[in-house]
Amino acid sequence: MKPRATASTVRLTATLVACLSLAACASTPAAPRWTAGQQATVEGQIATVDTTPWTYDGSAVVTLATPTGNVDVHLPARWNLCKAPPPDDVQSLKAGDRVRVTGTVSEPHTLVVCERAEHGLHRAP
């Protein structure tokens, strides 16, 4: 003889299914789908600015929050080797500033501002 489901078991099961369905819908948006070598432009709000890597010839990283997810923007330490002009006053950039960035995709959700003259990081109006 099989055990019968009680009303409380049915309610619990229904509640768990509803919770799991809602959790699946509330996921974080994915970053833009780019491929390495592609040129891309994105606008967003600055989430973080890390210029520490410049102290050892690394790239500063500006993380943007965009409607489609976060994007890391790499700003090389040696601008004299880039075709792009250096961004204006990187030290004054702060979280919440709106910017527009054009660069080369180096890996998923990562742009490098350097390779072309039209690349850049500029404050958005």
N, CA, C and O atoms as a MOPAC input file, in Angstrom:
PM7 MOZYME 1SCF
protein

 N      0.83900 1    -1.16700 1     0.00000 1
 C      0.00000 1     0.00000 1     0.00000 1
 C      0.89700 1     1.24800 1     0.00000 1
 O      1.82600 1     1.35400 1     0.80100 1
 N      0.59800 1     2.21200 1    -0.93400 1
 C      1.38900 1     3.42400 1    -1.03600 1
 C      0.89900 1     4.46100 1    -0.04100 1
 O     -0.29800 1     4.57000 1     0.22300 1
 N      1.87500 1     5.25000 1     0.53000 1
 C      1.43900 1     6.31300 1     1.43000 1
 C      0.76800 1     7.43100 1     0.62200 1
 O      1.19600 1     7.73100 1    -0.49300 1
 N     -0.27200 1     8.04200 1     1.17700 1
 C     -0.97200 1     9.12500 1     0.49400 1
 C     -0.30900 1    10.45700 1     0.82700 1
 O      0.18500 1    10.67200 1     1.93300 1
 N     -0.31500 1    11.34000 1    -0.16600 1
 C      0.23700 1    12.66800 1     0.06300 1
 C     -0.75400 1    13.47700 1     0.88800 1
 O     -1.94700 1    13.51600 1     0.58700 1
 N     -0.25700 1    14.10600 1     1.90500 1
 C     -1.11000 1    14.94800 1     2.73500 1
 C     -1.18000 1    16.33500 1     2.12200 1
 O     -0.36300 1    16.67900 1     1.26700 1
 N     -2.12700 1    17.11600 1     2.54100 1
 C     -2.28900 1    18.48000 1     2.03100 1
 C     -1.04600 1    19.31400 1     2.31100 1
 O     -0.64700 1    20.12600 1     1.47600 1
 N     -0.43600 1    19.12800 1     3.46200 1
 C      0.76400 1    19.91600 1     3.79000 1
 C      1.93800 1    19.52200 1     2.89500 1
 O      2.75100 1    20.37800 1     2.54600 1
 N      2.04500 1    18.25800 1     2.52100 1
 C      3.11500 1    17.81700 1     1.61600 1
 C      2.91700 1    18.42000 1     0.23600 1
 O      3.88000 1    18.85700 1    -0.39500 1
 N      1.69500 1    18.44800 1    -0.23200 1
 C      1.39500 1    19.03500 1    -1.54300 1
 C      1.71000 1    20.52600 1    -1.53200 1
 O      2.31300 1    21.03600 1    -2.47700 1
 N      1.30800 1    21.23900 1    -0.46700 1
 C      1.59400 1    22.67600 1    -0.36300 1
 C      3.09800 1    22.93200 1    -0.32100 1
 O      3.58400 1    23.85500 1    -0.97500 1
 N      3.83600 1    22.13300 1     0.43400 1
 C      5.28300 1    22.28700 1     0.53300 1
 C      5.93700 1    22.07300 1    -0.81900 1
 O      6.81700 1    22.84000 1    -1.20900 1
 N      5.52100 1    21.04800 1    -1.53500 1
 C      6.07300 1    20.76900 1    -2.86100 1
 C      5.77200 1    21.91900 1    -3.81400 1
 O      6.65400 1    22.34600 1    -4.55900 1
 N      4.56000 1    22.41900 1    -3.80400 1
 C      4.18200 1    23.53200 1    -4.67900 1
 C      4.98100 1    24.78400 1    -4.34700 1
 O      5.39600 1    25.51400 1    -5.24700 1
 N      5.19900 1    25.03400 1    -3.05900 1
 C      5.97500 1    26.19400 1    -2.63600 1
 C      7.42700 1    26.08100 1    -3.10100 1
 O      7.99200 1    27.06400 1    -3.58100 1
 N      8.03300 1    24.92000 1    -2.97100 1
 C      9.41100 1    24.70800 1    -3.41000 1
 C      9.53700 1    24.90200 1    -4.91900 1
 O     10.49000 1    25.53000 1    -5.38100 1
 N      8.59800 1    24.37700 1    -5.68600 1
 C      8.62800 1    24.54300 1    -7.14600 1
 C      8.52000 1    26.01900 1    -7.50500 1
 O      9.24200 1    26.48900 1    -8.38400 1
 N      7.64400 1    26.75000 1    -6.85000 1
 C      7.48300 1    28.17900 1    -7.11600 1
 C      8.76400 1    28.95200 1    -6.78400 1
 O      9.17400 1    29.82600 1    -7.54800 1
 N      9.38900 1    28.64000 1    -5.66200 1
 C     10.63200 1    29.31800 1    -5.25800 1
 C     11.75000 1    29.05200 1    -6.25600 1
 O     12.47700 1    29.97600 1    -6.62200 1
 N     11.89900 1    27.83100 1    -6.69400 1
 C     12.93800 1    27.49300 1    -7.65900 1
 C     12.69200 1    28.18400 1    -8.99100 1
 O     13.63900 1    28.62900 1    -9.64000 1
 N     11.44100 1    28.27800 1    -9.40600 1
 C     11.10900 1    28.96500 1   -10.65400 1
 C     11.45300 1    30.44600 1   -10.57300 1
 O     12.00600 1    31.00600 1   -11.52000 1
 N     11.13500 1    31.08200 1    -9.45600 1
 C     11.46300 1    32.48900 1    -9.28100 1
 C     12.96600 1    32.72000 1    -9.23500 1
 O     13.45300 1    33.70300 1    -9.79200 1
 N     13.69400 1    31.85000 1    -8.59400 1
 C     15.15100 1    31.98600 1    -8.51400 1
 C     15.77100 1    31.89400 1    -9.90300 1
 O     16.73600 1    32.60500 1   -10.18600 1
 N     15.26100 1    31.06500 1   -10.74800 1
 C     15.79000 1    30.91300 1   -12.10200 1
 C     15.56300 1    32.17700 1   -12.92100 1
 O     16.37300 1    32.50100 1   -13.79000 1
 N     14.48900 1    32.88800 1   -12.66100 1
 C     14.16900 1    34.10800 1   -13.40300 1
 C     14.95600 1    35.31000 1   -12.90600 1
 O     15.08600 1    36.29200 1   -13.63600 1
 N     15.47500 1    35.26500 1   -11.71100 1
 C     16.12700 1    36.42000 1   -11.09900 1
 C     17.63100 1    36.38200 1   -11.23800 1
 O     18.33600 1    36.88500 1   -10.36300 1
 N     18.15200 1    35.79900 1   -12.31200 1
 C     19.60300 1    35.71500 1   -12.47900 1
 C     20.17400 1    37.04800 1   -12.93800 1
 O     19.44700 1    37.88800 1   -13.46700 1
 N     21.46100 1    37.24300 1   -12.74200 1
 C     22.16000 1    38.44800 1   -13.14800 1
 C     22.30000 1    38.45700 1   -14.66000 1
 O     22.55100 1    37.40500 1   -15.24700 1
 N     22.14800 1    39.61300 1   -15.32200 1
 C     22.29200 1    39.63900 1   -16.76600 1
 C     23.71300 1    39.27500 1   -17.17700 1
 O     24.67400 1    39.58000 1   -16.47100 1
 N     23.83000 1    38.63100 1   -18.30800 1
 C     25.14200 1    38.22200 1   -18.81000 1
 C     25.84200 1    39.41400 1   -19.44600 1
 O     25.19700 1    40.35200 1   -19.91600 1
 N     27.15900 1    39.36500 1   -19.45500 1
 C     27.94600 1    40.39800 1   -20.11100 1
 C     27.73300 1    40.29500 1   -21.61900 1
 O     27.26100 1    39.26700 1   -22.10600 1
 N     28.07500 1    41.35100 1   -22.36600 1
 C     27.90700 1    41.29800 1   -23.81500 1
 C     28.64700 1    40.09600 1   -24.41100 1
 O     29.69300 1    39.68600 1   -23.90700 1
 N     28.09400 1    39.54100 1   -25.48400 1
 C     28.72700 1    38.39900 1   -26.15700 1
 C     29.68600 1    38.91100 1   -27.22300 1
 O     29.27600 1    39.21800 1   -28.34300 1
 N     30.95000 1    38.99900 1   -26.87300 1
 C     31.98000 1    39.46800 1   -27.77900 1
 C     32.96700 1    38.35100 1   -28.04200 1
 O     33.06500 1    37.40000 1   -27.26700 1
 N     33.70200 1    38.47100 1   -29.14400 1
 C     34.77100 1    37.52200 1   -29.43800 1
 C     36.09400 1    38.27900 1   -29.46400 1
 O     36.14200 1    39.45800 1   -29.81200 1
 N     37.15500 1    37.59100 1   -29.09500 1
 C     38.49200 1    38.20500 1   -29.05100 1
 C     38.84400 1    38.79700 1   -30.41200 1
 O     38.61700 1    38.17400 1   -31.44900 1
 N     39.40200 1    40.01000 1   -30.39400 1
 C     39.80700 1    40.69900 1   -31.60400 1
 C     38.74800 1    41.63400 1   -32.15700 1
 O     39.05400 1    42.49600 1   -32.98100 1
 N     37.52200 1    41.48000 1   -31.72400 1
 C     36.41400 1    42.31300 1   -32.17400 1
 C     36.55800 1    43.71300 1   -31.59700 1
 O     37.08000 1    43.88000 1   -30.49500 1
 N     36.09500 1    44.72400 1   -32.33600 1
 C     36.05300 1    46.09500 1   -31.84100 1
 C     34.67400 1    46.30900 1   -31.23200 1
 O     33.67300 1    45.87100 1   -31.80000 1
 N     34.61000 1    46.97200 1   -30.08900 1
 C     33.32100 1    47.16100 1   -29.41600 1
 C     33.28000 1    48.50900 1   -28.71900 1
 O     34.30600 1    49.06200 1   -28.32100 1
 N     32.07300 1    49.01700 1   -28.58300 1
 C     31.82400 1    50.24900 1   -27.85000 1
 C     30.72700 1    49.96500 1   -26.82600 1
 O     29.74400 1    49.28800 1   -27.12800 1
 N     30.90300 1    50.48300 1   -25.62800 1
 C     29.93600 1    50.25400 1   -24.56000 1
 C     29.84900 1    51.49900 1   -23.69700 1
 O     30.83100 1    52.22000 1   -23.51900 1
 N     28.65900 1    51.74300 1   -23.16300 1
 C     28.45600 1    52.82800 1   -22.20300 1
 C     27.99500 1    52.23000 1   -20.88900 1
 O     27.30100 1    51.21400 1   -20.86500 1
 N     28.38000 1    52.85800 1   -19.80900 1
 C     27.94400 1    52.38300 1   -18.50700 1
 C     28.43300 1    53.27800 1   -17.39700 1
 O     29.06900 1    54.30600 1   -17.63100 1
 N     28.12200 1    52.86600 1   -16.18300 1
 C     28.56900 1    53.58700 1   -14.98400 1
 C     29.79600 1    52.89300 1   -14.42300 1
 O     29.86600 1    51.66500 1   -14.37800 1
 N     30.74700 1    53.68200 1   -14.00400 1
 C     31.95000 1    53.11800 1   -13.39500 1
 C     31.56800 1    52.49300 1   -12.06000 1
 O     30.92100 1    53.12200 1   -11.22200 1
 N     31.98600 1    51.23500 1   -11.88200 1
 C     31.78900 1    50.54800 1   -10.60300 1
 C     33.05600 1    50.66400 1    -9.76100 1
 O     32.99300 1    50.96400 1    -8.56900 1
 N     34.22100 1    50.42100 1   -10.39700 1
 C     35.50600 1    50.52000 1    -9.69300 1
 C     36.58800 1    51.03100 1   -10.63800 1
 O     36.48400 1    50.89400 1   -11.85700 1
 N     37.62400 1    51.61900 1   -10.05500 1
 C     38.80900 1    52.06100 1   -10.79500 1
 C     40.02400 1    51.56000 1   -10.02400 1
 O     40.18900 1    51.86600 1    -8.84300 1
 N     40.87400 1    50.78600 1   -10.70000 1
 C     42.08800 1    50.27000 1   -10.05300 1
 C     43.30100 1    50.65200 1   -10.90000 1
 O     43.56300 1    50.03500 1   -11.93200 1
 N     44.04200 1    51.67600 1   -10.45600 1
 C     45.24700 1    52.10700 1   -11.17300 1
 C     46.52200 1    51.51700 1   -10.57100 1
 O     47.61900 1    51.80000 1   -11.05300 1
 N     46.39200 1    50.71100 1    -9.53700 1
 C     47.56400 1    50.10100 1    -8.89700 1
 C     48.45700 1    49.34800 1    -9.88700 1
 O     49.67800 1    49.45200 1    -9.77300 1
 N     47.91700 1    48.59400 1   -10.85200 1
 C     48.79200 1    47.86900 1   -11.78200 1
 C     49.73600 1    48.77200 1   -12.58400 1
 O     50.75900 1    48.30000 1   -13.08000 1
 N     49.41000 1    50.05900 1   -12.71600 1
 C     50.31000 1    50.96700 1   -13.41900 1
 C     51.65900 1    51.07400 1   -12.70900 1
 O     52.65500 1    51.40300 1   -13.35300 1
 N     51.72000 1    50.81100 1   -11.41700 1
 C     52.98000 1    50.92900 1   -10.68500 1
 C     53.98600 1    49.86800 1   -11.10200 1
 O     55.17900 1    50.01200 1   -10.83300 1
 N     53.52200 1    48.79800 1   -11.75900 1
 C     54.45000 1    47.76400 1   -12.23700 1
 C     54.21300 1    47.46000 1   -13.71800 1
 O     54.32400 1    46.31100 1   -14.14600 1
 N     53.88300 1    48.50400 1   -14.50400 1
 C     53.67600 1    48.41800 1   -15.94800 1
 C     52.51300 1    47.52400 1   -16.36400 1
 O     52.48300 1    47.02100 1   -17.48700 1
 N     51.56800 1    47.33000 1   -15.47100 1
 C     50.36100 1    46.59300 1   -15.83300 1
 C     49.29900 1    47.56200 1   -16.32800 1
 O     49.53500 1    48.76700 1   -16.41900 1
 N     48.15300 1    47.03700 1   -16.64000 1
 C     47.04000 1    47.86700 1   -17.11100 1
 C     46.11900 1    48.23400 1   -15.95200 1
 O     45.74500 1    47.38500 1   -15.14300 1
 N     45.76500 1    49.50900 1   -15.88900 1
 C     44.72900 1    49.92200 1   -14.94400 1
 C     43.43500 1    49.27100 1   -15.41000 1
 O     43.25400 1    49.03100 1   -16.60400 1
 N     42.53800 1    48.98300 1   -14.47600 1
 C     41.27000 1    48.34500 1   -14.82300 1
 C     40.12800 1    49.19600 1   -14.28900 1
 O     40.02400 1    49.46300 1   -13.09200 1
 N     39.27500 1    49.61100 1   -15.22000 1
 C     38.06000 1    50.33700 1   -14.87800 1
 C     36.90900 1    49.36900 1   -15.13100 1
 O     36.71800 1    48.92300 1   -16.26200 1
 N     36.14800 1    49.04200 1   -14.10500 1
 C     35.01800 1    48.12500 1   -14.26500 1
 C     33.74900 1    48.94500 1   -14.43700 1
 O     33.42200 1    49.80300 1   -13.61800 1
 N     33.03600 1    48.65300 1   -15.53600 1
 C     31.78900 1    49.34000 1   -15.83600 1
 C     30.60200 1    48.44200 1   -15.54400 1
 O     30.62600 1    47.24700 1   -15.83700 1
 N     29.58000 1    49.01700 1   -14.97400 1
 C     28.30200 1    48.33300 1   -14.82200 1
 C     27.45100 1    48.76400 1   -16.01300 1
 O     27.16200 1    49.94900 1   -16.18300 1
 N     27.05100 1    47.79200 1   -16.83900 1
 C     26.23300 1    48.07700 1   -18.01400 1
 C     24.91400 1    47.32000 1   -17.88600 1
 O     24.79100 1    46.43100 1   -17.04400 1
 N     23.93900 1    47.66100 1   -18.70300 1
 C     22.66400 1    46.93900 1   -18.63700 1
 C     22.79800 1    45.43800 1   -18.92100 1
 O     21.94600 1    44.65200 1   -18.50700 1
 N     23.86000 1    45.04100 1   -19.62300 1
 C     24.03900 1    43.62600 1   -19.95200 1
 C     25.08700 1    42.93000 1   -19.10100 1
 O     25.44600 1    41.78800 1   -19.38900 1
 N     25.58700 1    43.58400 1   -18.06200 1
 C     26.58500 1    42.97800 1   -17.17200 1
 C     27.82200 1    43.84800 1   -17.04900 1
 O     27.93300 1    44.88800 1   -17.69700 1
 N     28.74900 1    43.41300 1   -16.21300 1
 C     29.97800 1    44.17400 1   -15.99000 1
 C     30.96600 1    43.97700 1   -17.12800 1
 O     31.04700 1    42.90200 1   -17.72200 1
 N     31.72400 1    45.04600 1   -17.42500 1
 C     32.76200 1    45.02100 1   -18.44600 1
 C     34.02200 1    45.60000 1   -17.82600 1
 O     33.98600 1    46.68200 1   -17.23800 1
 N     35.14900 1    44.87900 1   -17.95400 1
 C     36.44400 1    45.37800 1   -17.48600 1
 C     37.13500 1    46.08800 1   -18.63900 1
 O     37.26800 1    45.53100 1   -19.72900 1
 N     37.57500 1    47.32100 1   -18.39600 1
 C     38.26200 1    48.12000 1   -19.39800 1
 C     39.71800 1    48.24600 1   -18.96600 1
 O     40.00600 1    48.77900 1   -17.89400 1
 N     40.63400 1    47.76000 1   -19.79500 1
 C     42.05800 1    47.81600 1   -19.47700 1
 C     42.69000 1    49.03300 1   -20.15200 1
 O     42.53700 1    49.25200 1   -21.35300 1
 N     43.40300 1    49.81600 1   -19.34300 1
 C     44.11900 1    51.00000 1   -19.81000 1
 C     45.60700 1    50.74700 1   -19.62300 1
 O     46.09100 1    50.75800 1   -18.49200 1
 N     46.35300 1    50.51600 1   -20.71900 1
 C     47.77300 1    50.17700 1   -20.60800 1
 C     48.59700 1    51.25400 1   -19.90600 1
 O     48.26000 1    52.43700 1   -19.94300 1
 N     49.66600 1    50.82800 1   -19.27800 1
 C     50.56100 1    51.75300 1   -18.57200 1
 C     51.39400 1    52.57400 1   -19.55800 1
 O     51.72300 1    53.72700 1   -19.28000 1
 N     51.72800 1    51.99600 1   -20.68500 1
 C     52.61300 1    52.66000 1   -21.65000 1
 C     51.81800 1    53.21400 1   -22.82600 1
 O     51.72800 1    52.58700 1   -23.88200 1
 N     51.24100 1    54.40100 1   -22.63000 1
 C     50.42700 1    55.00800 1   -23.67100 1
 C     51.24400 1    55.37600 1   -24.89200 1
 O     50.69300 1    55.49500 1   -25.98600 1
 N     52.55600 1    55.56200 1   -24.72900 1
 C     53.39200 1    55.91100 1   -25.87600 1
 C     53.44400 1    54.77000 1   -26.90100 1
 O     53.84800 1    54.99500 1   -28.04100 1
 N     53.04600 1    53.56200 1   -26.52000 1
 C     53.01400 1    52.42800 1   -27.43700 1
 C     51.61800 1    52.22900 1   -28.05300 1
 O     51.42600 1    51.32700 1   -28.86800 1
 N     50.66100 1    53.05400 1   -27.67000 1
 C     49.28300 1    52.92600 1   -28.15700 1
 C     48.99900 1    53.93400 1   -29.26300 1
 O     49.59600 1    55.01000 1   -29.31000 1
 N     48.08400 1    53.56800 1   -30.14700 1
 C     47.60300 1    54.49700 1   -31.15900 1
 C     46.49500 1    55.38300 1   -30.60400 1
 O     46.25200 1    56.47800 1   -31.11200 1
 N     45.83000 1    54.90700 1   -29.56400 1
 C     44.74700 1    55.67100 1   -28.93800 1
 C     45.33100 1    56.77100 1   -28.06000 1
 O     46.38600 1    56.59300 1   -27.45100 1
 N     44.64300 1    57.91000 1   -27.99700 1
 C     45.09800 1    58.94800 1   -27.06600 1
 C     44.81100 1    58.52000 1   -25.63400 1
 O     43.83600 1    57.81000 1   -25.38800 1
 N     45.64200 1    58.93900 1   -24.68500 1
 C     45.38000 1    58.57300 1   -23.28300 1
 C     44.07900 1    59.20700 1   -22.80100 1
 O     43.73000 1    60.31000 1   -23.22100 1
 N     43.36500 1    58.51300 1   -21.92200 1
 C     42.13000 1    59.10600 1   -21.39800 1
 C     42.43800 1    60.32000 1   -20.53400 1
 O     43.50000 1    60.42100 1   -19.92000 1
 N     41.48600 1    61.22700 1   -20.50500 1
 C     41.64200 1    62.43500 1   -19.69400 1
 C     41.55100 1    62.10100 1   -18.21400 1
 O     40.57400 1    61.50000 1   -17.76800 1
 N     42.53600 1    62.47800 1   -17.47700 1
 C     42.53200 1    62.45300 1   -16.01400 1
 C     41.88200 1    61.21200 1   -15.39000 1
 O     40.84400 1    61.30500 1   -14.73400 1
 N     42.50600 1    60.05800 1   -15.60200 1
 C     41.99800 1    58.79400 1   -15.06100 1
 C     41.88300 1    58.87200 1   -13.54100 1
 O     40.97300 1    58.28300 1   -12.95800 1
 N     42.78600 1    59.58500 1   -12.90600 1
 C     42.77100 1    59.66500 1   -11.43700 1
 C     41.49500 1    60.31100 1   -10.90200 1
 O     41.13200 1    60.09500 1    -9.74600 1
 N     40.80600 1    61.10700 1   -11.73800 1
 C     39.57400 1    61.76000 1   -11.26400 1
 C     38.32900 1    60.89500 1   -11.47700 1
 O     37.25100 1    61.24100 1   -10.99400 1
 N     38.46400 1    59.77200 1   -12.19500 1
 C     37.31000 1    58.89600 1   -12.40200 1
 C     36.90200 1    58.25600 1   -11.08100 1
 O     37.74500 1    57.87800 1   -10.26700 1
 N     35.58700 1    58.14300 1   -10.88800 1
 C     35.10300 1    57.55000 1    -9.63600 1
 C     33.82600 1    56.76000 1    -9.89900 1
 O     33.17200 1    56.92600 1   -10.92900 1
 N     33.49300 1    55.91200 1    -8.95800 1
 C     32.27700 1    55.10700 1    -9.05900 1
 C     31.07400 1    56.01800 1    -9.28000 1
 O     30.92000 1    57.04600 1    -8.62000 1
 N     30.23000 1    55.61600 1   -10.22000 1
 C     29.03300 1    56.38800 1   -10.54000 1
 C     29.17000 1    57.25300 1   -11.77600 1
 O     28.16300 1    57.62500 1   -12.37900 1
 N     30.41400 1    57.59000 1   -12.17300 1
 C     30.60500 1    58.37400 1   -13.39500 1
 C     30.12800 1    57.56900 1   -14.59800 1
 O     30.37000 1    56.36500 1   -14.67400 1
 N     29.45200 1    58.23000 1   -15.54000 1
 C     29.03100 1    57.56800 1   -16.78200 1
 C     30.11100 1    57.78600 1   -17.83100 1
 O     30.58100 1    58.90700 1   -18.02900 1
 N     30.50300 1    56.69300 1   -18.50900 1
 C     31.53200 1    56.77900 1   -19.53500 1
 C     31.13300 1    55.96500 1   -20.76400 1
 O     30.26700 1    55.09100 1   -20.71100 1
 N     31.79500 1    56.28500 1   -21.86200 1
 C     31.66000 1    55.53900 1   -23.11700 1
 C     33.05400 1    55.05200 1   -23.47600 1
 O     34.01100 1    55.82600 1   -23.46000 1
 N     33.16800 1    53.76800 1   -23.79900 1
 C     34.47200 1    53.16000 1   -24.07400 1
 C     34.44000 1    52.45400 1   -25.42100 1
 O     33.47400 1    51.76500 1   -25.75000 1
 N     35.50000 1    52.63000 1   -26.19500 1
 C     35.68900 1    51.88600 1   -27.44100 1
 C     37.05200 1    51.22600 1   -27.34600 1
 O     38.04300 1    51.86800 1   -26.99800 1
 N     37.09300 1    49.92900 1   -27.66000 1
 C     38.35700 1    49.20300 1   -27.58600 1
 C     38.28000 1    47.85900 1   -28.28100 1
 O     37.29600 1    47.53100 1   -28.94400 1
 N     39.34300 1    47.09000 1   -28.11400 1
 C     39.44100 1    45.74700 1   -28.68400 1
 C     39.09400 1    44.72900 1   -27.61600 1
 O     39.57200 1    44.81900 1   -26.48500 1
 N     38.26300 1    43.76200 1   -27.97200 1
 C     37.91000 1    42.68800 1   -27.04300 1
 C     39.11700 1    41.76900 1   -26.90900 1
 O     39.62300 1    41.24800 1   -27.90200 1
 N     39.57600 1    41.57300 1   -25.67500 1
 C     40.71300 1    40.67800 1   -25.45200 1
 C     40.26500 1    39.33100 1   -24.91400 1
 O     40.92400 1    38.31700 1   -25.14300 1
 N     39.15400 1    39.31500 1   -24.20600 1
 C     38.54200 1    38.09700 1   -23.67800 1
 C     37.10600 1    38.45800 1   -23.33900 1
 O     36.75200 1    39.63600 1   -23.38500 1
 N     36.27000 1    37.49000 1   -23.00100 1
 C     34.87500 1    37.82800 1   -22.71600 1
 C     34.75300 1    38.95100 1   -21.67700 1
 O     35.44600 1    38.95000 1   -20.65900 1
 N     33.89300 1    39.87000 1   -21.94400 1
 C     33.58200 1    41.05300 1   -21.12200 1
 C     34.79900 1    41.87900 1   -20.74200 1
 O     34.84100 1    42.45800 1   -19.65700 1
 N     35.81200 1    41.94000 1   -21.64500 1
 C     37.01800 1    42.72500 1   -21.38600 1
 C     37.43100 1    43.49100 1   -22.64200 1
 O     37.58800 1    42.90500 1   -23.71300 1
 N     37.60700 1    44.81000 1   -22.49800 1
 C     38.06900 1    45.66000 1   -23.59400 1
 C     39.42900 1    46.24200 1   -23.24700 1
 O     39.70800 1    46.55100 1   -22.08900 1
 N     40.28300 1    46.39000 1   -24.27500 1
 C     41.57200 1    47.05700 1   -24.11100 1
 C     41.53600 1    48.31400 1   -24.97400 1
 O     41.27800 1    48.24800 1   -26.17600 1
 N     41.79600 1    49.45700 1   -24.34800 1
 C     41.80400 1    50.73700 1   -25.04600 1
 C     43.24500 1    51.04200 1   -25.42200 1
 O     44.03800 1    51.45000 1   -24.57400 1
 N     43.59500 1    50.84100 1   -26.72600 1
 C     44.98600 1    51.09200 1   -27.11800 1
 C     45.21600 1    50.96300 1   -28.61400 1
 O     45.86000 1    51.82800 1   -29.20900 1
 N     44.71500 1    49.92200 1   -29.23000 1
 C     45.11700 1    49.47400 1   -30.56500 1
 C     44.84600 1    50.43900 1   -31.71100 1
 O     45.62700 1    50.48800 1   -32.66200 1
 N     43.77800 1    51.19600 1   -31.65000 1
 C     43.37800 1    52.07000 1   -32.75800 1
 C     43.20700 1    53.51300 1   -32.28400 1
 O     42.93300 1    53.77300 1   -31.11300 1
 N     43.37500 1    54.43600 1   -33.22200 1
 C     43.25600 1    55.86400 1   -32.89100 1
 C     41.86900 1    56.21800 1   -32.37200 1
 O     41.72900 1    57.13800 1   -31.56500 1
 N     40.83300 1    55.49600 1   -32.82700 1
 C     39.46500 1    55.81300 1   -32.37900 1
 C     39.11100 1    55.20100 1   -31.03400 1
 O     38.02000 1    55.44300 1   -30.52000 1
 N     39.99800 1    54.42200 1   -30.46100 1
 C     39.75000 1    53.85500 1   -29.12500 1
 C     39.80500 1    54.96700 1   -28.09400 1
 O     40.47600 1    55.98100 1   -28.28200 1
 N     39.08200 1    54.75600 1   -26.99600 1
 C     39.13500 1    55.75000 1   -25.93700 1
 C     38.14200 1    55.46800 1   -24.82900 1
 O     37.23900 1    54.64200 1   -24.96400 1
 N     38.33300 1    56.16900 1   -23.74100 1
 C     37.42400 1    56.17600 1   -22.59700 1
 C     37.09000 1    57.64400 1   -22.37000 1
 O     37.96000 1    58.46000 1   -22.06700 1
 N     35.80900 1    57.95500 1   -22.52400 1
 C     35.36700 1    59.35000 1   -22.40300 1
 C     34.14000 1    59.42500 1   -21.50800 1
 O     33.31700 1    58.51000 1   -21.48000 1
 N     34.03100 1    60.51100 1   -20.78800 1
 C     32.83300 1    60.72800 1   -19.97100 1
 C     31.63300 1    60.87400 1   -20.90600 1
 O     31.69700 1    61.57600 1   -21.91500 1
 N     30.54600 1    60.20200 1   -20.55200 1
 C     29.32000 1    60.28000 1   -21.34200 1
 C     28.52200 1    61.49700 1   -20.91600 1
 O     28.54400 1    61.88100 1   -19.74600 1
 N     27.81500 1    62.10800 1   -21.86400 1
 C     27.00000 1    63.29300 1   -21.50400 1
 C     25.83300 1    62.91500 1   -20.62600 1
 O     25.05100 1    63.78100 1   -20.23200 1

